[in-house]
Amino acid sequence: MLTIRKSSDRGYADHGWLQSHHSFSFAGYYDPRHMGFGNLRVINEDRIAPGTGFGTHGHRDMEIVSYVLAGELAHKDSMGHASVIRPGEVQRMSAGTGVMHSEFNHAPGEATHFLQIWILPEHQGIAPGYEQKMFADADKRGRLCLVASRDGAHGSVRLHADAALYAGLFTAGESATLELDPQRKYYVHLVRGRLQVNGQALAGADAALLVQEDRLVLEGGADAEVLVFDLHA
């Protein structure tokens, strides 16, 4: 079964310095029909105004992935990491027993556009951790590139969760097929552009939820960037 969720159906919050679309219930947005999908709990599409950001705050027992689309995201945390995340880079922070962190856009004239993703960990109370890697466009062009996984396969960042995340770039004439396990759930988030998912048309920020499916076919792309989540059911 494949279900389409349109981008316009997401929650939305405008905080002035931050504009955020919520794929699942988060903060002031609550919808009991959309509390997560499998062990995927949060996809927030955030735009941070220049010179602003998230002040120091804490998390526990969550795998947090940041995926920057435009601009830069400056990160600091209580583990001693200080980095800048740029488009093409994937950051994984394991909150575990507890971590404090902040994210800022220090650019004077450009908004930072990124996805904040939360995945429920397999085990609570693990030691906090951090990892950040670059994935070139060439590795994602016309294919699904594994960028995060349970075992860090193929150079992906390691998740302490029963989940995998693929990223792909597709334009006219490019396609990819992924064999699926019908016992798992799959979530396709179209970051931008247009793309057909198993014959269904998606436009920017639409999503496809797949349950008891055995194959995923991506084709008919137009400047498409897509994330595919392989999730514990």
Backbone as CSV, one residue per row, in Angstrom:
resi,resn,N_x,N_y,N_z,CA_x,CA_y,CA_z,C_x,C_y,C_z
1,MET,0.846,-1.198,0.000,0.000,0.000,0.000,0.877,1.243,0.000
2,LEU,0.565,2.166,-0.873,1.294,3.432,-0.959,0.328,4.579,-0.690
3,THR,0.689,5.435,0.247,-0.131,6.588,0.610,0.671,7.858,0.376
4,ILE,0.059,8.828,-0.282,0.713,10.113,-0.538,0.301,11.115,0.529
5,ARG,1.273,11.828,1.071,0.981,12.952,1.963,1.527,14.213,1.321
6,LYS,0.635,15.148,1.016,1.023,16.372,0.334,1.771,17.304,1.284
7,SER,2.649,18.097,0.716,3.425,19.040,1.529,2.525,20.015,2.267
8,SER,1.405,20.382,1.649,0.488,21.354,2.256,-0.239,20.798,3.469
9,ASP,-0.187,19.470,3.679,-0.857,18.854,4.827,0.001,18.855,6.088
10,ARG,1.254,19.282,5.964,2.142,19.302,7.122,1.775,20.443,8.079
11,GLY,2.254,20.318,9.318,2.118,21.422,10.253,3.078,22.546,9.886
12,TYR,2.788,23.746,10.373,3.633,24.903,10.055,3.699,25.831,11.254
13,ALA,4.903,26.352,11.499,5.099,27.341,12.566,6.008,28.437,12.056
14,ASP,5.622,29.684,12.304,6.427,30.848,11.930,6.817,31.568,13.209
15,HIS,8.095,31.464,13.584,8.605,32.095,14.792,9.360,33.390,14.488
16,GLY,9.220,33.880,13.264,9.971,35.070,12.871,11.359,34.690,12.397
17,TRP,12.233,34.335,13.318,13.596,33.927,12.961,13.645,32.516,12.378
18,LEU,12.576,31.724,12.630,12.520,30.339,12.186,11.162,30.052,11.552
19,GLN,11.211,29.500,10.340,10.010,28.983,9.701,10.172,27.475,9.583
20,SER,9.170,26.734,10.050,9.331,25.289,10.147,8.068,24.564,9.687
21,HIS,8.258,23.580,8.800,7.179,22.676,8.410,7.414,21.334,9.096
22,HIS,6.355,20.777,9.686,6.457,19.553,10.469,5.726,18.409,9.757
23,SER,6.465,17.374,9.368,5.831,16.209,8.763,5.041,15.407,9.791
24,PHE,5.493,15.455,11.059,4.831,14.732,12.149,4.615,15.684,13.321
25,SER,3.729,15.299,14.232,3.415,16.137,15.389,4.690,16.576,16.089
26,PHE,4.755,17.884,16.376,5.959,18.457,16.974,5.599,19.805,17.577
27,ALA,6.059,20.026,18.820,5.842,21.318,19.505,4.350,21.674,19.453
28,GLY,4.007,22.834,18.896,2.619,23.273,18.891,1.741,22.606,17.857
29,TYR,2.324,21.791,16.987,1.543,21.080,15.975,1.261,19.663,16.478
30,TYR,-0.009,19.328,16.598,-0.395,17.996,17.067,-1.467,17.423,16.158
31,ASP,-1.201,16.238,15.627,-2.171,15.507,14.830,-2.009,14.034,15.187
32,PRO,-2.973,13.443,15.881,-2.828,12.052,16.320,-2.672,11.068,15.170
33,ARG,-3.008,11.471,13.945,-2.837,10.589,12.784,-1.390,10.599,12.284
34,HIS,-0.625,11.590,12.740,0.748,11.743,12.246,1.686,11.978,13.428
35,MET,1.921,10.896,14.180,2.824,10.951,15.330,4.206,10.394,15.001
36,GLY,4.378,9.958,13.776,5.599,9.327,13.322,5.230,8.225,12.355
37,PHE,6.260,7.525,11.863,6.030,6.432,10.918,7.112,5.402,11.165
38,GLY,6.700,4.198,11.647,7.709,3.267,12.112,8.502,3.917,13.238
39,ASN,9.825,3.824,13.168,10.652,4.479,14.186,11.158,5.854,13.751
40,LEU,10.592,6.391,12.673,10.854,7.771,12.261,9.896,8.678,13.019
41,ARG,10.447,9.575,13.827,9.598,10.400,14.692,9.428,11.835,14.216
42,VAL,10.464,12.422,13.591,10.415,13.846,13.224,11.086,14.060,11.871
43,ILE,10.423,14.825,11.004,11.086,15.495,9.882,10.592,16.934,9.908
44,ASN,11.468,17.826,10.307,11.154,19.252,10.282,11.954,19.918,9.170
45,GLU,11.280,20.611,8.290,11.951,21.400,7.261,12.068,22.830,7.796
46,ASP,13.280,23.207,8.172,13.516,24.471,8.868,14.260,25.472,7.984
47,ARG,13.877,26.734,8.127,14.598,27.847,7.516,14.952,28.836,8.628
48,ILE,16.259,29.007,8.859,16.751,29.860,9.937,17.225,31.179,9.347
49,ALA,16.706,32.284,9.852,17.076,33.603,9.351,18.545,33.900,9.646
50,PRO,19.175,34.758,8.841,20.585,35.114,9.067,20.818,35.656,10.471
51,GLY,21.912,35.209,11.085,22.307,35.725,12.385,21.496,35.203,13.552
52,THR,20.718,34.138,13.327,19.880,33.589,14.400,20.107,32.074,14.486
53,GLY,19.422,31.445,15.437,19.549,30.000,15.547,18.955,29.461,16.823
54,PHE,19.171,28.183,17.038,18.684,27.478,18.221,19.727,27.610,19.323
55,GLY,19.363,28.268,20.417,20.269,28.367,21.550,20.499,27.013,22.191
56,THR,21.411,26.971,23.142,21.777,25.705,23.775,20.560,25.057,24.444
57,HIS,20.336,23.795,24.102,19.206,23.043,24.644,19.588,21.568,24.666
58,GLY,18.787,20.765,25.340,19.163,19.374,25.544,18.236,18.371,24.893
59,HIS,18.790,17.161,24.666,18.028,16.019,24.169,18.524,14.758,24.869
60,ARG,17.669,13.745,24.875,18.041,12.424,25.387,17.446,11.359,24.471
61,ASP,18.142,10.248,24.360,17.623,9.025,23.742,16.934,9.281,22.402
62,MET,17.692,9.893,21.487,17.194,10.115,20.140,18.372,10.164,19.175
63,GLU,18.192,9.595,17.981,19.156,9.748,16.894,18.706,10.945,16.062
64,ILE,19.537,11.975,16.002,19.175,13.221,15.336,20.079,13.406,14.121
65,VAL,19.456,13.521,12.954,20.184,13.685,11.700,19.868,15.061,11.128
66,SER,20.911,15.794,10.753,20.749,17.097,10.101,21.211,16.985,8.661
67,TYR,20.387,17.497,7.740,20.639,17.404,6.299,20.440,18.798,5.729
68,VAL,21.544,19.488,5.421,21.489,20.886,4.992,21.236,20.970,3.489
69,LEU,20.295,21.836,3.109,19.926,22.022,1.711,20.513,23.294,1.125
70,ALA,20.645,24.340,1.923,21.204,25.609,1.463,21.731,26.370,2.668
71,GLY,22.795,27.128,2.455,23.406,27.879,3.545,24.298,26.983,4.386
72,GLU,24.539,27.410,5.624,25.414,26.682,6.535,24.786,26.626,7.924
73,LEU,25.071,25.537,8.637,24.556,25.347,9.993,25.739,25.123,10.924
74,ALA,25.955,26.057,11.844,27.054,25.948,12.805,26.570,25.184,14.024
75,HIS,27.317,24.143,14.380,26.924,23.235,15.467,27.959,23.274,16.586
76,LYS,27.468,23.296,17.844,28.317,23.114,19.017,27.578,22.213,19.993
77,ASP,28.336,21.367,20.729,27.669,20.504,21.681,28.535,20.266,22.911
78,SER,27.926,19.654,23.918,28.591,19.410,25.198,29.606,18.281,25.126
79,MET,29.697,17.598,23.974,30.733,16.583,23.780,32.039,17.200,23.297
80,GLY,32.008,18.508,23.011,33.209,19.202,22.557,33.308,19.388,21.063
81,HIS,32.260,19.038,20.329,32.285,19.206,18.878,31.858,20.617,18.498
82,ALA,32.546,21.185,17.544,32.179,22.464,16.945,32.433,22.328,15.449
83,SER,31.386,22.400,14.658,31.528,22.151,13.228,30.552,23.019,12.452
84,VAL,30.719,23.028,11.138,29.791,23.686,10.229,29.292,22.629,9.254
85,ILE,27.978,22.535,9.120,27.364,21.562,8.220,26.918,22.306,6.963
86,ARG,27.346,21.794,5.810,27.058,22.424,4.523,26.273,21.463,3.638
87,PRO,25.671,21.965,2.547,24.939,21.077,1.641,25.800,19.900,1.188
88,GLY,25.210,18.716,1.205,25.927,17.503,0.858,26.439,16.751,2.060
89,GLU,26.489,17.413,3.217,26.976,16.769,4.428,25.802,16.242,5.259
90,VAL,26.035,15.122,5.917,25.049,14.518,6.809,25.665,14.440,8.195
91,GLN,24.948,14.975,9.170,25.414,14.932,10.559,24.485,14.038,11.359
92,ARG,25.084,13.148,12.172,24.313,12.326,13.098,24.780,12.614,14.518
93,MET,23.836,12.969,15.363,24.125,13.161,16.774,23.261,12.196,17.574
94,SER,23.905,11.331,18.342,23.196,10.413,19.236,23.075,11.082,20.597
95,ALA,21.835,11.396,20.997,21.649,12.115,22.258,21.915,11.208,23.457
96,GLY,21.522,9.936,23.363,21.828,8.969,24.407,21.443,9.427,25.805
97,THR,22.396,9.331,26.736,22.127,9.681,28.127,21.934,11.174,28.340
98,GLY,22.185,11.969,27.311,21.931,13.402,27.404,23.031,14.224,26.759
99,VAL,22.634,15.194,25.966,23.599,16.083,25.317,22.970,17.475,25.211
100,MET,23.806,18.493,25.362,23.397,19.875,25.137,24.027,20.339,23.834
101,HIS,23.268,21.084,23.035,23.829,21.549,21.762,23.116,22.816,21.295
102,SER,23.734,23.460,20.302,23.150,24.651,19.683,23.418,24.599,18.191
103,GLU,22.554,25.244,17.409,22.726,25.370,15.962,22.428,26.811,15.553
104,PHE,23.342,27.407,14.801,23.173,28.799,14.397,23.485,28.990,12.919
105,ASN,22.858,30.017,12.373,23.174,30.499,11.033,23.923,31.815,11.198
106,HIS,25.238,31.775,11.029,26.049,32.969,11.224,26.200,33.802,9.952
107,ALA,25.667,33.326,8.826,25.786,34.069,7.572,25.021,35.383,7.663
108,PRO,25.602,36.476,7.184,24.930,37.779,7.318,23.736,37.970,6.397
109,GLY,23.673,37.235,5.264,22.614,37.552,4.315,21.929,36.364,3.675
110,GLU,22.096,35.160,4.227,21.509,33.976,3.620,20.852,33.101,4.676
111,ALA,19.617,32.688,4.402,18.929,31.778,5.309,19.557,30.388,5.212
112,THR,19.511,29.662,6.311,19.912,28.258,6.318,18.660,27.406,6.181
113,HIS,18.672,26.533,5.180,17.532,25.661,4.894,17.994,24.227,5.138
114,PHE,17.369,23.552,6.099,17.814,22.198,6.401,16.663,21.337,6.918
115,LEU,16.904,20.027,6.907,15.966,19.069,7.471,16.507,18.566,8.791
116,GLN,15.666,18.628,9.809,15.979,18.067,11.125,15.176,16.777,11.260
117,ILE,15.888,15.655,11.431,15.282,14.332,11.401,15.565,13.630,12.726
118,TRP,14.536,13.071,13.336,14.698,12.302,14.572,14.255,10.868,14.326
119,ILE,15.090,9.918,14.758,14.777,8.497,14.660,14.937,7.876,16.045
120,LEU,13.966,7.061,16.440,14.020,6.432,17.757,15.141,5.398,17.796
121,PRO,15.984,5.424,18.829,17.095,4.474,18.911,16.621,3.082,19.308
122,GLU,17.475,2.092,19.033,17.168,0.720,19.440,17.243,0.560,20.950
123,HIS,18.198,1.263,21.578,18.407,1.134,23.012,18.528,2.515,23.641
124,GLN,17.964,2.676,24.811,18.092,3.921,25.558,19.345,3.880,26.426
125,GLY,19.804,5.062,26.784,20.908,5.171,27.727,22.280,4.891,27.148
126,ILE,22.440,4.995,25.814,23.766,4.801,25.231,24.601,6.061,25.443
127,ALA,25.898,5.946,25.244,26.771,7.113,25.344,26.487,8.059,24.185
128,PRO,26.421,9.369,24.438,26.221,10.323,23.345,27.332,10.197,22.303
129,GLY,27.015,10.495,21.050,27.993,10.384,19.977,27.689,11.343,18.849
130,TYR,28.668,11.475,17.956,28.581,12.469,16.876,29.340,11.961,15.664
131,GLU,28.800,12.220,14.480,29.477,11.854,13.239,28.983,12.784,12.134
132,GLN,29.882,13.136,11.213,29.536,14.020,10.107,30.341,13.621,8.880
133,LYS,29.638,13.443,7.735,30.319,13.034,6.512,29.726,13.755,5.304
134,MET,30.586,13.927,4.281,30.174,14.531,3.021,29.835,13.437,2.019
135,PHE,28.757,13.655,1.278,28.361,12.757,0.196,28.222,13.594,-1.076
136,ALA,29.092,13.356,-2.031,29.140,14.168,-3.243,27.901,13.961,-4.102
137,ASP,27.520,14.998,-4.850,26.381,14.879,-5.760,26.578,13.729,-6.741
138,ALA,27.827,13.504,-7.167,28.088,12.436,-8.130,27.698,11.074,-7.573
139,ASP,27.777,10.905,-6.246,27.417,9.633,-5.620,25.902,9.444,-5.539
140,LYS,25.161,10.536,-5.698,23.706,10.477,-5.583,23.007,10.627,-6.931
141,ARG,23.766,10.995,-7.970,23.164,11.282,-9.263,22.609,10.012,-9.913
142,GLY,21.288,9.974,-10.122,20.633,8.864,-10.785,20.627,7.574,-9.998
143,ARG,20.850,7.653,-8.687,20.880,6.445,-7.863,20.555,6.807,-6.418
144,LEU,20.314,5.782,-5.604,20.109,5.982,-4.181,21.410,5.663,-3.464
145,CYS,21.951,6.660,-2.797,23.212,6.546,-2.057,22.899,6.364,-0.579
146,LEU,23.444,5.316,0.021,23.243,5.074,1.447,24.045,6.095,2.241
147,VAL,23.352,6.957,3.008,24.038,8.001,3.767,23.997,7.756,5.274
148,ALA,23.102,6.904,5.741,23.036,6.572,7.167,22.488,5.166,7.295
149,SER,23.078,4.384,8.216,22.631,3.005,8.377,23.015,2.485,9.753
150,ARG,22.431,1.378,10.112,22.643,0.755,11.421,24.094,0.338,11.643
151,ASP,24.765,-0.093,10.546,26.137,-0.590,10.680,27.176,0.280,9.986
152,GLY,26.770,1.467,9.507,27.721,2.345,8.842,28.221,1.794,7.518
153,ALA,27.411,0.982,6.850,27.825,0.334,5.606,28.124,1.349,4.513
154,HIS,29.059,0.997,3.639,29.405,1.788,2.457,29.766,3.233,2.794
155,GLY,30.364,3.435,3.940,30.805,4.773,4.316,29.715,5.678,4.841
156,SER,28.547,5.124,5.129,27.450,5.935,5.672,27.703,6.246,7.142
157,VAL,27.025,7.281,7.651,27.101,7.542,9.081,26.315,6.448,9.804
158,ARG,26.752,6.120,11.017,26.137,5.016,11.747,24.984,5.497,12.617
159,LEU,23.851,4.822,12.484,22.694,5.074,13.328,22.607,4.002,14.405
160,HIS,22.316,4.410,15.626,22.032,3.453,16.697,20.524,3.175,16.690
161,ALA,20.067,2.746,15.509,18.639,2.521,15.292,18.483,1.530,14.149
162,ASP,17.369,0.815,14.153,17.061,-0.129,13.083,16.453,0.662,11.930
163,ALA,17.313,1.347,11.195,16.863,2.223,10.116,18.013,2.469,9.156
164,ALA,17.660,2.864,7.942,18.643,3.279,6.944,18.079,4.470,6.194
165,LEU,18.967,5.311,5.704,18.561,6.511,4.970,19.369,6.594,3.686
166,TYR,18.646,6.752,2.564,19.250,6.918,1.250,18.941,8.325,0.728
167,ALA,19.853,8.870,-0.074,19.637,10.155,-0.732,19.909,9.987,-2.217
168,GLY,19.100,10.651,-3.054,19.282,10.540,-4.495,18.929,11.827,-5.213
169,LEU,19.536,12.013,-6.383,19.271,13.141,-7.265,18.831,12.591,-8.614
170,PHE,17.692,13.055,-9.121,17.135,12.496,-10.347,16.617,13.594,-11.270
171,THR,16.956,13.468,-12.533,16.382,14.334,-13.548,15.922,13.450,-14.693
172,ALA,15.523,14.054,-15.819,14.924,13.298,-16.918,15.809,12.135,-17.355
173,GLY,15.205,10.968,-17.515,15.913,9.798,-18.001,16.617,8.995,-16.931
174,GLU,16.634,9.474,-15.689,17.307,8.760,-14.607,16.261,8.041,-13.745
175,SER,16.617,6.847,-13.288,15.682,6.079,-12.458,16.470,5.177,-11.527
176,ALA,15.793,4.701,-10.491,16.402,3.771,-9.542,15.319,2.854,-8.997
177,THR,15.729,1.624,-8.698,14.826,0.640,-8.114,15.451,0.109,-6.834
178,LEU,14.646,-0.009,-5.796,15.094,-0.555,-4.521,14.163,-1.690,-4.129
179,GLU,14.735,-2.879,-3.920,13.932,-4.000,-3.455,13.608,-3.799,-1.978
180,LEU,12.337,-4.020,-1.616,11.860,-3.739,-0.270,11.496,-5.024,0.468
181,ASP,11.543,-4.947,1.777,11.092,-6.023,2.657,9.660,-5.695,3.080
182,PRO,8.668,-6.467,2.664,7.272,-6.150,3.006,7.000,-6.096,4.506
183,GLN,7.931,-6.619,5.328,7.738,-6.573,6.773,8.212,-5.260,7.383
184,ARG,8.789,-4.373,6.553,9.282,-3.092,7.042,8.454,-1.958,6.444
185,LYS,8.693,-0.752,6.939,8.026,0.427,6.414,9.051,1.307,5.689
186,TYR,8.577,2.038,4.701,9.454,2.909,3.915,8.781,4.266,3.743
187,TYR,9.583,5.306,3.908,9.072,6.673,3.825,9.923,7.426,2.804
188,VAL,9.270,7.945,1.781,9.951,8.704,0.727,9.603,10.178,0.897
189,HIS,10.625,10.997,1.143,10.426,12.436,1.303,11.089,13.139,0.121
190,LEU,10.282,13.759,-0.731,10.816,14.497,-1.869,11.244,15.877,-1.393
191,VAL,12.529,16.095,-1.327,13.063,17.349,-0.800,12.688,18.512,-1.710
192,ARG,12.845,18.298,-3.019,12.508,19.342,-4.003,12.395,18.714,-5.377
193,GLY,11.821,19.489,-6.309,11.642,19.017,-7.671,10.392,18.180,-7.836
194,ARG,10.409,17.343,-8.879,9.288,16.448,-9.159,9.821,15.047,-9.400
195,LEU,9.015,14.036,-9.009,9.461,12.658,-9.114,8.251,11.737,-9.065
196,GLN,8.345,10.624,-9.788,7.316,9.594,-9.703,7.805,8.476,-8.790
197,VAL,6.963,8.104,-7.842,7.257,7.039,-6.884,6.256,5.915,-7.114
198,ASN,6.728,4.804,-7.644,5.837,3.693,-8.009,4.654,4.180,-8.836
199,GLY,4.961,5.081,-9.769,3.951,5.583,-10.695,3.129,6.739,-10.185
200,GLN,3.305,7.129,-8.911,2.562,8.238,-8.333,3.418,9.514,-8.375
201,ALA,2.821,10.610,-8.812,3.558,11.860,-8.984,3.681,12.613,-7.667
202,LEU,4.910,13.015,-7.333,5.185,13.833,-6.149,5.821,15.141,-6.596
203,ALA,5.479,16.217,-5.888,6.130,17.507,-6.069,6.832,17.865,-4.768
204,GLY,7.654,18.907,-4.813,8.526,19.262,-3.709,7.876,19.215,-2.339
205,ALA,8.485,18.461,-1.411,8.088,18.282,-0.012,6.897,17.364,0.170
206,ASP,6.385,16.767,-0.915,5.415,15.678,-0.761,6.133,14.440,-0.223
207,ALA,5.364,13.508,0.305,5.925,12.261,0.823,5.073,11.083,0.372
208,ALA,5.722,9.914,0.292,5.025,8.660,0.015,5.331,7.689,1.143
209,LEU,4.295,7.088,1.715,4.413,6.127,2.806,4.104,4.748,2.249
210,LEU,5.055,3.828,2.374,4.906,2.504,1.787,4.862,1.445,2.886
211,VAL,3.811,0.618,2.840,3.615,-0.477,3.787,3.300,-1.738,2.990
212,GLN,3.957,-2.841,3.319,3.751,-4.127,2.672,3.967,-4.041,1.163
213,GLU,4.990,-3.293,0.780,5.407,-3.194,-0.619,6.722,-3.946,-0.800
214,ASP,6.962,-4.466,-2.000,8.193,-5.227,-2.226,9.162,-4.551,-3.182
215,ARG,8.777,-3.385,-3.726,9.681,-2.691,-4.639,9.376,-1.204,-4.651
216,LEU,10.436,-0.417,-4.738,10.330,1.030,-4.881,10.974,1.410,-6.205
217,VAL,10.216,2.119,-7.048,10.723,2.584,-8.339,10.619,4.101,-8.382
218,LEU,11.759,4.751,-8.577,11.826,6.203,-8.707,12.169,6.539,-10.149
219,GLU,11.373,7.395,-10.772,11.594,7.750,-12.177,10.873,9.053,-12.481
220,GLY,11.047,9.537,-13.703,10.351,10.757,-14.131,10.764,11.975,-13.338
221,GLY,12.016,12.042,-12.957,12.475,13.153,-12.132,12.667,14.447,-12.902
222,ALA,12.463,15.551,-12.218,12.756,16.883,-12.738,13.408,17.665,-11.611
223,ASP,14.753,17.788,-11.677,15.520,18.477,-10.630,15.134,17.970,-9.242
224,ALA,15.012,16.658,-9.111,14.519,16.047,-7.873,15.664,15.694,-6.939
225,GLU,15.469,15.996,-5.664,16.312,15.489,-4.586,15.389,14.753,-3.627
226,VAL,15.753,13.523,-3.267,14.831,12.682,-2.516,15.575,11.958,-1.412
227,LEU,14.869,11.748,-0.297,15.357,10.912,0.801,14.416,9.720,0.933
228,VAL,15.011,8.536,1.126,14.224,7.317,1.311,14.637,6.692,2.638
229,PHE,13.666,6.479,3.524,13.891,5.899,4.844,13.424,4.446,4.851
230,ASP,14.295,3.555,5.281,13.991,2.142,5.499,13.858,1.969,7.007
231,LEU,12.652,1.584,7.475,12.330,1.728,8.892,11.818,0.438,9.523
232,HIS,12.084,0.315,10.807,11.509,-0.752,11.614,9.996,-0.530,11.709
233,ALA,9.256,-1.582,11.474,7.790,-1.442,11.428,7.167,-1.382,12.808
